[in-house]
Amino acid sequence: MGLKAVSSAIVLFSLLLLLSSTAKAQSNGVFDVTKYGGKQDITTALTNAWKDACASTKPSKVRIPSGTYSLRQVTLAGPCKSAIELQVNGILKAPVNPDQFSGGHWVNFRYIDHLTLSGSGTFDGQGNVAWSKSTCSKNKNCEGLPMNIRFDFITNGLVRDITTQDSKNFHVNVLECKNLTFQHFTVTAPAESINTDGIHIGRSTGIYIIDSKIGTGDDCISVGDGTEELHVTGVTCGPGHGISVGSLGRYPNEKPVSGIFVKNCTISNTANGVRIKSWPDLYGGVASNMHFEDIVMNNVQNPILLDQVYCPWNQCSLKAPSKVKISDVSFKNIRGTSATPVVVKLACSSGIPCEKVELANINLVYSGSEGPAKSQCSNVKPKISGIMSASGC
């Protein structure tokens, strides 16, 4: 046999080995990371399994079986040739040291159409050490720690039955996504964890958060600029800082916020209930068509709060009013108990007063020593109907 023929035979044999290996690694479109060598640290195995699944012309699934695994920083990117699912049934543990990350994330899903993230598994960010080093409670320009999961440029996605735990920073960040649903999603972190928003959404359209449980050290859900058609239904929130639109007006060229619908939620033992917030004396913006309805509050501070003088850590200027225009806002059928006497506070901008604000059937009880429940309104004249348990406005 000539040298050329031998070389061809070697190449053919290598190709057959590769095909055989890939065939063993996947069965019926399922790519199991343990077949790629994933035993304890599955970073390389998951990356390789994802590449094979993403290249499949038929719908595929990458599976992480039950067990506990270490996972270093990873990006799972498309575009893929067909729909793809990552099924996580195990516990994934992030590196403890935040210095082992770059780019602000632990697990990043990017540029994927028809993505499903499913399973009974947990993304454990092991954030306890990082929280103790964070300066974010005092410094608005603090150095960012890695988020547990980022979804960037995802179209037609579903996240179901997954838990994210003890993230070093935001648990989930959603950016430039379209038609992405979180269902039976769980976020868990202690109340003292710093800057650990449950789900933050920005510049995205058609986001649904359904029948989920979020308890953390910051906003359960936070809404950034450019968010349109956000539907939050059946969410329990607490501990945390409540469900918040904003903060807005902090940066130039923010995109409008519109179509925010929060319904049938329960908020317990939080620093705020439902809240809209914008910075004073900075940049303009628009937020409209925002509706909060059928919500139960349990021992919540600031149950209903519209705050256009938002100034955390007193690190902003109050020399000029907020330049964010807020309109078409309703709070309806909100009941339960407040931890403070001011159960409704609408503090709108003196420069651009709020318009078309409605309060209907607000039945919030305060039983403390500071007097009966009351409401406070400035630079707004809300339309009030039905029950109004708090005097004022």
GIBELRA-V900157 format. One record per pair of residues at least 6 apart in sequence whose C-alpha atoms are under 6 Angstrom apart, sorted by sequence separation. I is the first residue (numbers start at 1). GAP is how many residues later the second one is. D is the distance in Angstrom with one decimal. If there is no record, write none. Layout:
i: <I | I>
gap: <GAP | GAP>
d: <D | D>
//
This chain:
i: <25 | 136 | 214 | 348 | 38 | 53 | 135 | 366 | 37 | 36 | 25 | 33 | 33 | 308 | 375 | 374 | 375 | 376 | 377 | 373 | 374 | 375 | 376 | 31 | 375 | 148 | 220 | 196 | 197 | 200 | 219 | 68 | 70 | 71 | 146 | 147 | 150 | 155 | 158 | 160 | 165 | 196 | 197 | 198 | 199 | 200 | 201 | 202 | 203 | 208 | 213 | 215 | 218 | 219 | 220 | 221 | 222 | 223 | 224 | 59 | 61 | 66 | 67 | 68 | 69 | 70 | 71 | 125 | 145 | 146 | 147 | 148 | 149 | 150 | 151 | 152 | 153 | 154 | 155 | 156 | 157 | 158 | 159 | 160 | 161 | 162 | 163 | 164 | 165 | 166 | 194 | 195 | 197 | 198 | 200 | 201 | 202 | 203 | 204 | 205 | 206 | 207 | 208 | 209 | 210 | 211 | 212 | 213 | 214 | 215 | 216 | 217 | 218 | 219 | 220 | 222 | 223 | 57 | 58 | 59 | 60 | 61 | 62 | 63 | 64 | 65 | 66 | 145 | 147 | 152 | 153 | 155 | 156 | 160 | 161 | 163 | 165 | 193 | 202 | 203 | 205 | 206 | 208 | 210 | 211 | 215 | 216 | 219 | 358 | 360 | 57 | 59 | 61 | 64 | 65 | 160 | 191 | 192 | 202 | 341 | 357 | 358 | 359 | 360 | 361 | 362 | 54 | 55 | 169 | 170 | 173 | 178 | 181 | 186 | 190 | 191 | 353 | 354 | 360 | 361 | 362 | 363 | 169 | 170 | 171 | 172 | 173 | 174 | 175 | 176 | 177 | 178 | 179 | 180 | 181 | 182 | 183 | 184 | 185 | 186 | 187 | 188 | 189 | 190 | 322 | 327 | 330 | 332 | 337 | 338 | 361 | 41 | 43 | 175 | 176 | 178 | 179 | 181 | 183 | 184 | 186 | 187 | 188 | 242 | 321 | 326 | 327 | 328 | 329 | 330 | 331 | 332 | 333 | 334 | 335 | 336 | 337 | 338 | 40 | 41 | 42 | 43 | 225 | 226 | 228 | 236 | 238 | 241 | 249 | 250 | 258 | 263 | 266 | 268 | 272 | 280 | 321 | 327 | 328 | 332 | 333 | 335 | 337 | 350 | 30 | 31 | 32 | 40 | 41 | 85 | 87 | 89 | 91 | 96 | 225 | 226 | 227 | 228 | 229 | 230 | 231 | 232 | 233 | 234 | 235 | 236 | 237 | 238 | 239 | 240 | 241 | 242 | 244 | 247 | 248 | 249 | 256 | 257 | 258 | 259 | 260 | 261 | 262 | 263 | 264 | 265 | 266 | 267 | 268 | 269 | 270 | 271 | 272 | 273 | 274 | 275 | 276 | 277 | 278 | 279 | 321 | 345 | 347 | 348 | 29 | 30 | 31 | 32 | 33 | 83 | 84 | 85 | 86 | 87 | 88 | 89 | 90 | 91 | 92 | 93 | 94 | 226 | 228 | 229 | 233 | 234 | 236 | 238 | 239 | 241 | 242 | 243 | 244 | 245 | 246 | 247 | 252 | 256 | 258 | 259 | 263 | 264 | 269 | 272 | 273 | 275 | 277 | 279 | 342 | 344 | 345 | 346 | 347 | 348 | 30 | 31 | 75 | 77 | 79 | 85 | 87 | 89 | 92 | 225 | 238 | 242 | 244 | 250 | 268 | 278 | 341 | 342 | 343 | 345 | 73 | 74 | 75 | 76 | 77 | 78 | 79 | 88 | 277 | 342 | 77 | 78 | 249 | 249 | 249 | 301 | 130 | 286 | 288 | 291 | 293 | 296 | 298 | 299 | 300 | 301 | 127 | 281 | 284 | 285 | 286 | 287 | 288 | 289 | 290 | 291 | 292 | 293 | 294 | 295 | 296 | 297 | 298 | 299 | 300 | 301 | 308 | 106 | 126 | 127 | 281 | 283 | 284 | 288 | 289 | 293 | 294 | 296 | 297 | 299 | 303 | 304 | 305 | 306 | 307 | 308 | 105 | 106 | 108 | 113 | 116 | 118 | 120 | 121 | 122 | 123 | 124 | 125 | 127 | 280 | 281 | 302 | 305 | 306 | 308 | 104 | 105 | 106 | 107 | 108 | 109 | 110 | 111 | 112 | 113 | 114 | 115 | 116 | 117 | 118 | 119 | 120 | 122 | 123 | 125 | 280 | 110 | 111 | 113 | 114 | 116 | 118 | 119 | 279 | 191 | 191 | 131 | 138>
gap: <6 | 6 | 6 | 6 | 7 | 7 | 7 | 7 | 8 | 9 | 10 | 12 | 13 | 14 | 15 | 16 | 16 | 16 | 16 | 17 | 17 | 17 | 17 | 18 | 18 | 19 | 20 | 21 | 21 | 21 | 21 | 22 | 22 | 22 | 22 | 22 | 22 | 22 | 22 | 22 | 22 | 22 | 22 | 22 | 22 | 22 | 22 | 22 | 22 | 22 | 22 | 22 | 22 | 22 | 22 | 22 | 22 | 22 | 22 | 23 | 23 | 23 | 23 | 23 | 23 | 23 | 23 | 23 | 23 | 23 | 23 | 23 | 23 | 23 | 23 | 23 | 23 | 23 | 23 | 23 | 23 | 23 | 23 | 23 | 23 | 23 | 23 | 23 | 23 | 23 | 23 | 23 | 23 | 23 | 23 | 23 | 23 | 23 | 23 | 23 | 23 | 23 | 23 | 23 | 23 | 23 | 23 | 23 | 23 | 23 | 23 | 23 | 23 | 23 | 23 | 23 | 23 | 24 | 24 | 24 | 24 | 24 | 24 | 24 | 24 | 24 | 24 | 24 | 24 | 24 | 24 | 24 | 24 | 24 | 24 | 24 | 24 | 24 | 24 | 24 | 24 | 24 | 24 | 24 | 24 | 24 | 24 | 24 | 24 | 24 | 25 | 25 | 25 | 25 | 25 | 25 | 25 | 25 | 25 | 25 | 25 | 25 | 25 | 25 | 25 | 25 | 26 | 26 | 26 | 26 | 26 | 26 | 26 | 26 | 26 | 26 | 26 | 26 | 26 | 26 | 26 | 26 | 27 | 27 | 27 | 27 | 27 | 27 | 27 | 27 | 27 | 27 | 27 | 27 | 27 | 27 | 27 | 27 | 27 | 27 | 27 | 27 | 27 | 27 | 27 | 27 | 27 | 27 | 27 | 27 | 27 | 28 | 28 | 28 | 28 | 28 | 28 | 28 | 28 | 28 | 28 | 28 | 28 | 28 | 28 | 28 | 28 | 28 | 28 | 28 | 28 | 28 | 28 | 28 | 28 | 28 | 28 | 28 | 29 | 29 | 29 | 29 | 29 | 29 | 29 | 29 | 29 | 29 | 29 | 29 | 29 | 29 | 29 | 29 | 29 | 29 | 29 | 29 | 29 | 29 | 29 | 29 | 29 | 29 | 30 | 30 | 30 | 30 | 30 | 30 | 30 | 30 | 30 | 30 | 30 | 30 | 30 | 30 | 30 | 30 | 30 | 30 | 30 | 30 | 30 | 30 | 30 | 30 | 30 | 30 | 30 | 30 | 30 | 30 | 30 | 30 | 30 | 30 | 30 | 30 | 30 | 30 | 30 | 30 | 30 | 30 | 30 | 30 | 30 | 30 | 30 | 30 | 30 | 30 | 30 | 30 | 30 | 30 | 30 | 30 | 30 | 30 | 30 | 30 | 31 | 31 | 31 | 31 | 31 | 31 | 31 | 31 | 31 | 31 | 31 | 31 | 31 | 31 | 31 | 31 | 31 | 31 | 31 | 31 | 31 | 31 | 31 | 31 | 31 | 31 | 31 | 31 | 31 | 31 | 31 | 31 | 31 | 31 | 31 | 31 | 31 | 31 | 31 | 31 | 31 | 31 | 31 | 31 | 31 | 31 | 31 | 31 | 31 | 31 | 32 | 32 | 32 | 32 | 32 | 32 | 32 | 32 | 32 | 32 | 32 | 32 | 32 | 32 | 32 | 32 | 32 | 32 | 32 | 32 | 33 | 33 | 33 | 33 | 33 | 33 | 33 | 33 | 33 | 33 | 34 | 34 | 34 | 35 | 36 | 37 | 38 | 38 | 38 | 38 | 38 | 38 | 38 | 38 | 38 | 38 | 39 | 39 | 39 | 39 | 39 | 39 | 39 | 39 | 39 | 39 | 39 | 39 | 39 | 39 | 39 | 39 | 39 | 39 | 39 | 39 | 39 | 40 | 40 | 40 | 40 | 40 | 40 | 40 | 40 | 40 | 40 | 40 | 40 | 40 | 40 | 40 | 40 | 40 | 40 | 40 | 41 | 41 | 41 | 41 | 41 | 41 | 41 | 41 | 41 | 41 | 41 | 41 | 41 | 41 | 41 | 41 | 41 | 41 | 41 | 42 | 42 | 42 | 42 | 42 | 42 | 42 | 42 | 42 | 42 | 42 | 42 | 42 | 42 | 42 | 42 | 42 | 42 | 42 | 42 | 42 | 43 | 43 | 43 | 43 | 43 | 43 | 43 | 43 | 48 | 49 | 63 | 175>
d: <5.9 | 5.2 | 5.8 | 5.8 | 5.0 | 5.6 | 5.9 | 5.3 | 5.9 | 5.0 | 5.1 | 5.4 | 5.6 | 6.0 | 5.6 | 4.2 | 5.8 | 6.0 | 5.0 | 5.0 | 4.8 | 4.9 | 5.5 | 5.9 | 6.0 | 5.3 | 6.0 | 5.6 | 4.8 | 5.9 | 5.6 | 5.7 | 5.8 | 5.9 | 5.9 | 4.8 | 5.7 | 5.8 | 5.8 | 6.0 | 6.0 | 5.3 | 4.8 | 4.7 | 4.9 | 4.7 | 5.1 | 4.5 | 6.0 | 6.0 | 5.8 | 5.7 | 4.8 | 4.4 | 5.5 | 4.9 | 4.8 | 4.6 | 5.4 | 5.3 | 5.8 | 4.8 | 4.7 | 4.7 | 5.1 | 4.9 | 5.5 | 5.9 | 6.0 | 5.7 | 5.0 | 5.0 | 4.9 | 4.8 | 4.9 | 4.9 | 4.9 | 4.7 | 4.8 | 4.8 | 4.5 | 4.8 | 4.8 | 4.9 | 4.9 | 5.4 | 4.6 | 5.1 | 4.9 | 4.8 | 5.8 | 5.5 | 5.7 | 5.6 | 5.9 | 5.7 | 5.6 | 3.9 | 5.0 | 4.8 | 4.9 | 4.9 | 4.8 | 4.8 | 5.0 | 4.4 | 4.8 | 4.9 | 5.0 | 4.5 | 5.5 | 4.8 | 4.9 | 5.1 | 5.6 | 5.8 | 5.4 | 5.2 | 5.6 | 4.7 | 5.0 | 4.6 | 4.8 | 4.8 | 4.9 | 5.1 | 4.0 | 5.4 | 5.6 | 5.9 | 4.7 | 5.8 | 5.6 | 5.7 | 5.2 | 5.8 | 5.9 | 4.6 | 5.8 | 4.8 | 5.6 | 5.8 | 6.0 | 5.7 | 5.2 | 4.8 | 5.0 | 5.9 | 5.2 | 5.7 | 5.5 | 5.8 | 5.8 | 5.9 | 5.5 | 6.0 | 5.5 | 5.4 | 5.4 | 5.7 | 4.8 | 4.6 | 4.9 | 4.7 | 4.7 | 5.7 | 4.6 | 5.7 | 5.6 | 4.3 | 6.0 | 5.8 | 5.8 | 5.9 | 5.5 | 4.1 | 5.2 | 5.5 | 5.4 | 4.2 | 5.0 | 5.0 | 4.7 | 4.6 | 5.1 | 4.7 | 4.9 | 4.7 | 5.1 | 5.1 | 4.8 | 4.9 | 4.6 | 5.0 | 4.6 | 4.7 | 4.8 | 5.3 | 4.8 | 4.9 | 4.5 | 5.0 | 4.5 | 5.9 | 5.4 | 5.5 | 5.7 | 5.9 | 5.3 | 5.9 | 5.8 | 5.7 | 5.2 | 5.8 | 4.7 | 5.6 | 5.6 | 5.9 | 5.9 | 4.6 | 5.7 | 5.8 | 5.7 | 5.9 | 5.6 | 5.1 | 4.6 | 4.7 | 4.8 | 4.5 | 5.1 | 4.6 | 4.8 | 5.1 | 4.5 | 5.0 | 4.7 | 5.1 | 4.9 | 4.5 | 5.7 | 5.8 | 5.7 | 4.4 | 5.9 | 5.8 | 6.0 | 5.3 | 5.7 | 5.9 | 5.9 | 6.0 | 5.8 | 5.9 | 5.1 | 5.3 | 5.9 | 5.5 | 5.7 | 5.8 | 5.8 | 5.0 | 5.9 | 5.8 | 6.0 | 6.0 | 5.9 | 5.8 | 5.7 | 5.8 | 5.9 | 5.1 | 5.5 | 5.7 | 5.3 | 5.1 | 5.1 | 4.9 | 4.5 | 4.9 | 4.9 | 4.7 | 5.0 | 5.1 | 4.9 | 4.8 | 4.7 | 5.1 | 5.8 | 5.0 | 4.7 | 4.9 | 6.0 | 4.9 | 4.4 | 5.5 | 4.9 | 4.6 | 5.0 | 5.0 | 4.6 | 5.0 | 4.8 | 4.8 | 4.9 | 5.0 | 4.7 | 5.0 | 4.5 | 5.2 | 5.2 | 5.0 | 4.8 | 4.1 | 5.4 | 4.7 | 4.8 | 4.7 | 4.7 | 5.8 | 5.6 | 5.7 | 5.9 | 5.9 | 4.8 | 4.7 | 4.6 | 4.8 | 5.9 | 4.9 | 5.3 | 4.5 | 4.9 | 4.7 | 4.8 | 4.9 | 4.8 | 4.8 | 5.0 | 4.9 | 5.0 | 5.2 | 5.3 | 5.8 | 5.6 | 4.9 | 5.8 | 5.9 | 5.2 | 5.1 | 4.7 | 5.0 | 4.6 | 4.6 | 5.2 | 4.9 | 5.6 | 5.8 | 5.4 | 5.7 | 5.6 | 5.3 | 5.1 | 5.6 | 5.8 | 5.6 | 5.5 | 5.0 | 6.0 | 4.5 | 4.8 | 4.7 | 5.0 | 5.2 | 5.9 | 6.0 | 5.9 | 5.7 | 5.6 | 5.8 | 5.1 | 4.1 | 5.8 | 5.6 | 5.7 | 5.9 | 5.7 | 6.0 | 6.0 | 5.6 | 4.7 | 5.0 | 5.9 | 5.9 | 4.7 | 5.2 | 4.6 | 5.0 | 4.7 | 5.0 | 5.1 | 4.9 | 5.9 | 5.4 | 6.0 | 4.8 | 4.7 | 5.5 | 6.0 | 5.8 | 5.9 | 5.5 | 5.7 | 5.6 | 5.9 | 6.0 | 5.7 | 5.1 | 4.8 | 4.9 | 5.2 | 4.5 | 4.4 | 4.4 | 4.8 | 5.0 | 4.8 | 4.9 | 4.9 | 4.8 | 4.9 | 4.7 | 4.8 | 4.8 | 5.2 | 4.6 | 5.1 | 4.8 | 5.2 | 5.5 | 5.9 | 6.0 | 5.5 | 5.2 | 5.3 | 5.9 | 4.8 | 5.3 | 5.9 | 5.7 | 5.6 | 5.5 | 5.8 | 4.9 | 5.5 | 4.8 | 5.0 | 4.6 | 5.1 | 5.2 | 4.4 | 6.0 | 5.7 | 6.0 | 5.7 | 5.9 | 5.7 | 5.7 | 4.6 | 4.7 | 4.7 | 5.2 | 4.2 | 4.9 | 5.4 | 5.7 | 5.9 | 5.7 | 5.7 | 4.2 | 4.6 | 5.1 | 4.9 | 4.7 | 5.0 | 4.8 | 4.9 | 5.1 | 4.7 | 4.9 | 4.6 | 4.8 | 4.7 | 4.9 | 5.7 | 5.6 | 5.6 | 6.0 | 4.3 | 3.8 | 5.8 | 5.5 | 5.9 | 5.3 | 5.8 | 6.0 | 5.9 | 5.8 | 5.6 | 6.0 | 5.9 | 5.8>
//
